[in-house]
Amino acid sequence: MSLFPKFLKLSRPLTSRRVHSATDPEGSSSRRPWAFIGRPLRWIYWLPLGLGFTQYFYTLKTVRGRSMQPTLNPDTSSWDDIVIFDRYSINSGEPIRKGDIVALRDPINSRKMLVKRVIAVAGDIVKTLPPYPDAEVFIPEGHVWVEGDEPFRTLDSNKFGPVPLALLDSKLMYIVWPLDRIGPLRPPISPVSKRGASRDFRWYSDMAAFEREQRRQSRVTTRSTTSHS
């Protein structure tokens, strides 16, 4: 019996607060409409900053398709890769280098965005692949040659030729998903195995990537454009 009065004593402040908030025009209920309106206003306030950041600096993109296998969306993964693309380096005019993976507007259908690897830059001569009509192409100033890492599943410069730099949107910097492949893209290098150690799947995968890069480089030569008087 002694616990019941204590329970009533503890419950009274809570009950009084509820009654006060429901009846007092200066209470919390009068501020609820402003709180409801304030949240969208905060989103609207920060929206231009977020849009500006993704438009001119960095943006997340989901890479779909098989044209960049096994670098992106490998068969060993059941997820589409989510990556960070750098727009600042493109907008600021930093040079595009061979080996960079870029997002660009499809020269044939401008509503589509493609993800390809830069194979050659201005001044290079490329030995093309089918179905390109010419055996070799000289890359003019202000253009690059792009290809997918999987040559049999790609729409690239072997179909539409050198790409103007103006069509480049951003450059791939970092994989954020899936978690087992999170991190920056590593340049293909020849794997080294310790003496007596068995070669696992990772070793063979790195070796295949290195050999693909060697084949790409063997198709590209640089011609000096300097004229001698």
Helices and strands as residue ranges (DSSP letters): H 3-23, G 28-31, H 32-56, E 58-63, E 81-86, H 88-91, E 101-105, E 113-121, E 124-127, E 136-138, E 143-147, H 157-160, E 163-164, G 165-167, E 168-177, G 179-181, E 183-184, H 201-218, E 220-222
